[in-house]
């Protein structure tokens, strides 16, 4: 089968101990299946290498460099396009990707796109995180539209 192998990951579907379901997700189109053999036909989506382009960022910018190199854990927040970012400092910040805001001091003082916001955008762009809609980015246009909405 052409393309790369789907990856497995676990999502907890209930609060009961020990109940987990494994889903296989295509790295190209984001489709999910409960069994690997359910991917019978090759994916027709053009390889997502363009999603790994620089997106207009420069590594010479310290915020971009920190966004890519610092340890951060990101998860969906409670409502809407909000993501929670656990920073390497031990603090948790809220990032709203649609409004282009972050609750960190750097963003509040300077109004610039901080490392937390950039990291969330990078992870959406490279399909590590789903978009606010819950779907994974499938093309360059989707990720550009998200970034341009900020």
C-alpha positions as CSV (number, residue, x, y, z in Angstrom):
1,X,0.0,0.0,0.0
2,X,1.5,3.4,-0.9
3,X,2.1,6.0,1.7
4,X,3.2,5.7,5.3
5,X,1.7,3.4,7.9
6,X,-1.1,4.8,10.0
7,X,-0.2,5.4,13.5
8,X,-1.9,4.0,16.6
9,X,-2.9,6.1,19.6
10,X,-5.3,5.7,22.4
11,X,-8.3,7.8,23.4
12,X,-10.0,7.2,26.7
13,X,-13.7,7.0,26.0
14,X,-15.1,6.8,29.5
15,X,-14.1,7.3,33.1
16,X,-14.0,3.6,33.8
17,X,-10.6,2.1,34.6
18,X,-9.0,0.1,31.9
19,X,-11.4,0.8,29.0
20,X,-9.5,2.1,26.0
21,X,-9.9,2.0,22.3
22,X,-7.1,2.1,19.8
23,X,-7.6,4.1,16.6
24,X,-5.4,4.0,13.5
25,X,-5.1,7.4,11.8
26,X,-3.8,8.0,8.3
27,X,-1.0,10.6,8.4
28,X,-2.0,12.0,5.1
29,X,-5.8,12.6,5.4
30,X,-6.6,12.1,9.1
31,X,-9.1,9.4,8.6
32,X,-9.5,7.1,11.5
33,X,-10.3,3.4,11.8
34,X,-10.5,1.0,14.7
35,X,-8.5,-1.7,12.8
36,X,-5.5,-1.3,10.7
37,X,-6.7,-3.7,8.0
38,X,-9.8,-1.4,7.5
39,X,-7.5,0.8,5.4
40,X,-8.1,-1.3,2.2
41,X,-7.6,1.4,-0.4
42,X,-4.5,3.6,-0.7
43,X,-5.0,7.2,0.4
44,X,-5.5,9.6,-2.5
45,X,-4.5,12.7,-0.6
46,X,-1.3,14.3,-1.9
47,X,1.6,13.8,0.6
48,X,1.5,16.5,3.3
49,X,5.1,17.6,3.0
50,X,3.9,21.2,2.4
51,X,2.4,21.2,5.9
52,X,6.0,21.0,7.2
53,X,7.1,24.2,5.4
54,X,8.1,27.2,7.4
55,X,4.7,28.8,7.2
56,X,6.3,32.3,7.1
57,X,8.3,31.9,10.3
58,X,12.0,32.3,10.8
59,X,14.2,30.3,13.1
60,X,16.1,33.5,13.7
61,X,13.1,34.7,15.7
62,X,13.6,33.6,19.3
63,X,9.9,32.9,19.8
64,X,9.9,30.5,16.9
65,X,13.0,28.8,18.2
66,X,11.6,28.5,21.7
67,X,8.2,27.2,20.3
68,X,10.1,24.4,18.5
69,X,12.6,23.5,21.2
70,X,11.0,24.0,24.6
71,X,9.1,21.2,26.4
72,X,5.4,21.9,26.2
73,X,2.3,19.7,26.6
74,X,-0.8,20.8,24.7
75,X,-4.4,19.7,25.0
76,X,-7.9,20.9,24.1
77,X,-9.4,23.3,26.6
78,X,-13.0,23.1,27.8
79,X,-14.8,25.3,25.1
80,X,-14.3,26.3,21.5
81,X,-10.9,27.0,19.9
82,X,-9.1,27.0,23.3
83,X,-6.0,24.9,23.9
84,X,-4.2,24.6,27.2
85,X,-0.4,24.7,27.1
86,X,1.7,23.4,30.0
87,X,4.9,25.3,29.6
88,X,8.4,24.2,30.6
89,X,8.2,26.8,33.4
90,X,5.4,24.7,35.0
91,X,2.7,27.2,34.3
92,X,-0.4,26.5,32.2
93,X,-1.6,29.1,29.7
94,X,-4.8,29.3,27.6
95,X,-4.3,29.8,23.8
96,X,-7.2,30.8,21.6
97,X,-6.2,30.1,18.1
98,X,-9.1,31.8,16.4
99,X,-8.6,35.1,18.4
100,X,-4.8,34.7,18.2
101,X,-4.4,35.2,21.9
102,X,-2.5,33.7,24.8
103,X,-2.8,34.3,28.6
104,X,1.0,34.4,29.0
105,X,2.7,37.6,30.1
106,X,4.7,37.9,26.9
107,X,1.6,38.0,24.8
108,X,-0.3,40.3,27.1
109,X,2.6,42.9,27.4
110,X,3.8,42.9,23.8
111,X,0.7,41.7,21.9
112,X,3.0,39.6,19.7
113,X,2.5,36.0,18.7
114,X,4.1,34.2,21.6
115,X,5.9,30.8,21.7
116,X,2.8,29.1,23.1
117,X,0.5,30.3,20.3
118,X,3.1,29.4,17.7
119,X,3.6,25.9,19.2
120,X,-0.1,25.2,19.0
121,X,-0.2,26.5,15.4
122,X,2.8,24.3,14.5
123,X,1.3,21.2,16.0
124,X,-2.0,21.8,14.1
125,X,-0.1,22.4,10.9
126,X,1.9,19.2,11.2
127,X,-1.2,17.2,12.3
128,X,0.0,16.5,15.8
129,X,-3.1,18.3,17.2
130,X,-6.5,18.5,15.6
131,X,-7.9,21.9,14.5
132,X,-10.6,23.5,16.7
133,X,-13.2,21.6,14.7
134,X,-11.8,18.3,15.9
135,X,-10.5,17.4,12.4
136,X,-6.8,17.2,11.5
137,X,-5.5,19.5,8.8
138,X,-5.6,17.8,5.4
139,X,-4.0,20.5,3.2
140,X,-1.9,23.6,3.2
141,X,-5.0,25.7,2.5
142,X,-6.6,24.7,5.8
143,X,-3.6,25.5,7.9
144,X,-3.1,28.8,6.0
145,X,-6.7,29.7,6.6
146,X,-6.4,29.1,10.3
147,X,-3.2,31.2,10.6
148,X,-4.7,34.0,8.5
149,X,-7.8,34.1,10.7
150,X,-5.6,35.3,13.5
